[in-house]
Amino acid sequence: MRATTTIFFTAPRKIEIRETPLPHLKADEALVETICSAISAGTELLVYRGQFPQLKDAHDAVSSEMKYPLAYGYACVGRVKETGKQVDRALQGKLVFAFHPHASSFIIQPSSLIHIPEAISPESACFLPNMETAVNLVQDGAPILGERVLVLGQGVVGLLTASLLSEFPLESLVAVDGFELRRKALGMNGQRSKVKSLAPTDLRPFDKTQDKPSTFDPFDLTFELTGSPPALNDAIELTAFSGRIVIGSWYGQKRAEINLGGDFHRSRIKLISSQVSSIAPELSGRWDKSRRFDVAWKALDRIKPEKWITHRFPIEEADKAYQLLDENPQETIQVIFDYRASKIS
């Protein structure tokens, strides 16, 4: 009987690699052999650390009622190895993407597979969920010609968001991250002249009482993508009167005091919650997931984010991958599992 190797989170900071039999392939299903899958450092570290929230969310079935043991992940790229009798045989051999937990192979309904354009490499295709998130963030922020824009956090989502924003005719674009490796990453894309990358200590809030900037003019639009709740206070301090803050971080169970007193009450700053599981109501009459995916694929072709892959692990070394992200995030940007390097047959 065919088997698959899957990563399971079993307790905080505990990983198990389990080999389980694949079910019999039904007539309306397809078998996919995985080439690579990407770790979402923000979301998956919450799962790894046991910080995921217990919630009911009609828009996000994946994150509701999480509990151990849990197979998780949502960025698998592979080839269709076999199809059921009712599935078009032309699908066999196609390169596809699936929102599926990390596994060496899996059986899935063809309608759940996303075909990968020929111009996109398997490694770049692993970035699809994060690119869709970045597209969603930019759409929710709706940057305006000549605005001053700030991106807090240069993990993968932050880098992709800053890359998309660099294509807009902005007055200025500043990206902030505490890790030097990530601050240098946009330079790999030839964007150093378009984006000013700074450490948090280099960006001092302006004095709103005197309306005089200490480092920069206040920002019209700020994206909070650090995954750290206290960063929202920095976003509030750095955003101008009547500016917008797009909150793309998922904090899970992490909490922090947010300063909504002082100048905030009079600032008319708009706090915008942004999550990729849905489309903003003002866009949903013209936009759907298919259209947004098309934009994301084209952006992946332009940006080619596989250059930001810093580590590749075989699936059986998953514990090392998550330990690296947990203990030494400053050494990483994107970590992927490479099933071609796996020792598991």
N, C-alpha and C positions, 0 to 999 in steps of 0.2 A: 504494500500500500504506500502511496506517495505521502511524504511528510513535509512539513514546513517548520522553519526555525523562527521563533518569535521572541521579542523582548517583552518581559513582564516586570512592572513595578510592583513589588510585593510588600513594601513597608518603606518608611522614610529612609532614603539613601540605600535601599536594597534593590538589587536587580537580579532577575533570574532569566537564563536563556533556556527556553523550553522547546523541545521538539515534539510536535503533535501531528497526528495524521490529518491529511486533508480530506474533507468529505468528498463523496462521489460527485463528479462533475455532472450537473443537471443539463438538460437540453438547452436551457436559455442562459447558461453561464459561460464564463471564460476563465481560463487559468493564466495567471500572470507570473512570470519569473522576474524578481526584482533585480535591478542593476545597482541602484543607489537610493538612499533615502536620507533626508536632511533632518537634523535635530533642530527643533525650534527652541532656542536656548531660554527664552523668556517663559513660555508656557510649560515646556517640559521640565524645566528646573523647579517650577512650582509643584508639579506632580512628583518629581524625584524627592523633593524636600518635604512633601506632605503638606504643602501650603495651598492646595487647591480648595476653592470654596464649595460648599454643598448648597446648590441653588437649583431653582426651577426657572428655566428660561425658554420660552416658546420659540425664540429666534436662534437658539444655540443648543441643540440637543446633545452635542458632544460634551459640553462642560457640565451637564446636570447630573447630579447624584453620582459623582465619581467616588470610588472606593477601591481599596486594594483587595485582591491582586488585580492589576489593570494593565492591559495591552494598550499602548498609546502611541501617538505619532500621527502625522497627517501629510506626509510629503514623500510618497513612494513613486519611483520611476522604474518602469520595467518593460518587457516585451511580452506580448500575448503568445503563450506557448501552445495553447490548445483551446478549442471552442466546442461548445455543445452543438447538437444536431440542428437546433433552431437558430443558431447564430451564424451570420455571414462569415464564411471561411476566409474571406479577404482580410478579416481582422487579424488573422494569425501572422505573427512576425512584426506587427506594428508596435512602434514605440508609444507608450501611453503613460499618463499620470493618473494616480489615484489618491484620494484622501483616505489613507489606510494606515493602521499601525505598522511599526517597523517589523517586517517579516520577510523571509527569503523568497516566499511565494504565497499566493493567495488566490482564492476563487471569488469571483465578483460578477455582478450583473454588468453587461456591456454598457448599459446606460449610465453607469457610475464612472466610466472611464473617460478621460479627456485626452483626445489625440494631440500629440506634440508636433508642432510644425517642424518641417525638415531642417530649417535653419537653426533650431535650438538643440544644443547638446544635452545629453542626459543630466549632466551636472548642473547646467543652468536651469533645466526644467525643474530640478528639486527646489528652486527658489520661487516657484509659482505661488504658493500660498502667501509668502511674505510680500511678493510683488503685488498680488491682488490687494493685500492689506495696505500697502503703500499707495496704490491707486485710490483706494477708498479714503485714506487719510487726506490726500491732496484734494479729492473731490469735496470732502466735508469741510476742509479749510477754505476752499475757493479763493486762492491767492489772486490779488488784483495787481494790475500793471503798476510798477513803481513801489510796491510795498517793501517794507523791511521785515524779513522772515527769520525766525530762529527755530532750530531743531535741537532739542535737548535729547541726547542719547544717540550714539552711533553704533549700535548693534546692527544686525542685518536689516531690520525694518527701518531704522533711522538712516542707514546708508542709502537704501533704496528710495526712501522718501526724499532725502536731500538730492539724490541724483535726478529724480523727476522734477523737483523744484528748480534745479539749476537750468532747466530748459525754459523756464519762464523769464520774462523781462522784468526782473525785480530790481529794486534799488540796491538791496544787499541781502545776502544769505549767509547766516552764521550757523555752524554746526558745533556742538559741544559734547565732549566725552572725557571721562577721567582716564581712559587708557590710551597711551601713545599710539599703539598699533592701530587702533580704530580711527584715531585722528588723522593718521597718514593714509588711510585706505582710499579716500576719495581721490588722492593724488594718483593712484593707480589707474584712474579712469580719465586722466587728463583734465580734471575739474578744479585743480588747485586755484586757478585764477578766478573761478566763479564762486567758490565756496570758501569762506574763511573758517578754518577749523581751530577751535580753541579748547583749552582745559577749563574746567569749571572755575578755577581760581583766577582765570584771565578775564572773566566776564562779570563785572561788578554791577549790581542793580543801580539804576539811576535814582536820584533823589526826587521823588514825586512832589515833596513839599515845596521845592524850589523849581521844579520842572527843568532841572539841569542834569544832563547825562554825565555819569562819571567815567564810562567807558564807551558806550554807544548810545545813539538815540534809542528811545523805547521802541519795541517791536510791534508792528501792526498785527502780526500773526505768529503764534508760537505753537510748536508741536511738542508735547510732553511724551517721550518715547523711551524713558529710562527704565521703566519697571519699578522705580523707587518712589513711593508716595511722597516723601519730603520734597522731591523735585517739583511738585506742583506749586509749592510756595515760591520757588525760584521763578517758575513760569509767571506767576502772578506779579512778582516784583519787576519782572523784565518786560511786561506787556503794557502797551500804551493805553490811555483812556479810550474806551469803546473798542479795544482790540479783541481778538479771538484767541482762545486757547483750545486746541484740539487735543483731547486726552486719549491717546491710543494705547497707553500701558494697561496691562491687565495685572492688578496688584494681588489677586488671590486673597489670602487671609492676612496679607501684610497691612499694617495700619500705621498712620502717622497723624499728628495734629496739623490741620490745615488752617492757616491764618486768613479767615474771611472777615476779620474786623479791620480796624485802621482805615487805610485808603481804599480797600477793596470795595466796600459798600457803595462808595461814590464813583468808582472807576468805570462802571457800566461794562466791565469786561465780560465777554460771553464765554462760558465754559461749555465746550461741545464734547459730548461723549461719542466716541467713534469706534465701531466694531464691525468687522468685515462680514459677519454672518447675515447682515441685512443691508439694504440700500436705503439711503436717506429718502424720506417720503417725498421731498420736493424733486427728487430725481427719478423716482420709481415709475413714473408715467412714461419715461423715455428710455430708462436704463433697466437692464436685467443682468443676471449673472453672466450670461453668454456674452453680452456686449462688453462687460467689464473684463472678462477673461481675454477677449480679443485684444483689448488695450494692454493688458498685462503681458501677453505673449510678445507683442510688438516692442514693449519696453524692455523685456528681457533680451530681445535680439539686439537692441541698441546698446544696452548697458553691459551685457555679458558678465553677470556677477560671479561666475565660477572662479574668477581670479581672487575672490574673497574666501575661498575654501582654504582654511589653514591646517586642518587635520582630517585624515581619512582613517577609519577604523573598520576592521572586519566585525561582523555582528557579534561574534563570540567574545569580543573585547569591549562590549557595551559598558561594562562597569567602569573601565578606564576612561571612556569618553565622557560619561556623566561626572565622574570624579574630577576630571580636568576642568570641565565647565563650572563645576561647583566651587573648586578650590583655587583655580588659577585662570579666571576668565580673562585676565589681561593678556594672556597668550593666545587667545582665540578670536576669530570672527565667526566663520561658519564651520561647523563640524558635521561630517556626513558619515554614514555607513556605506562602505563599498563592498557589495556582495560578490564582486568579481575577485576580491582579495580574500574572501572567506575561506577558512580551512574546512568548513563544513561542506561535505559533498551533497 
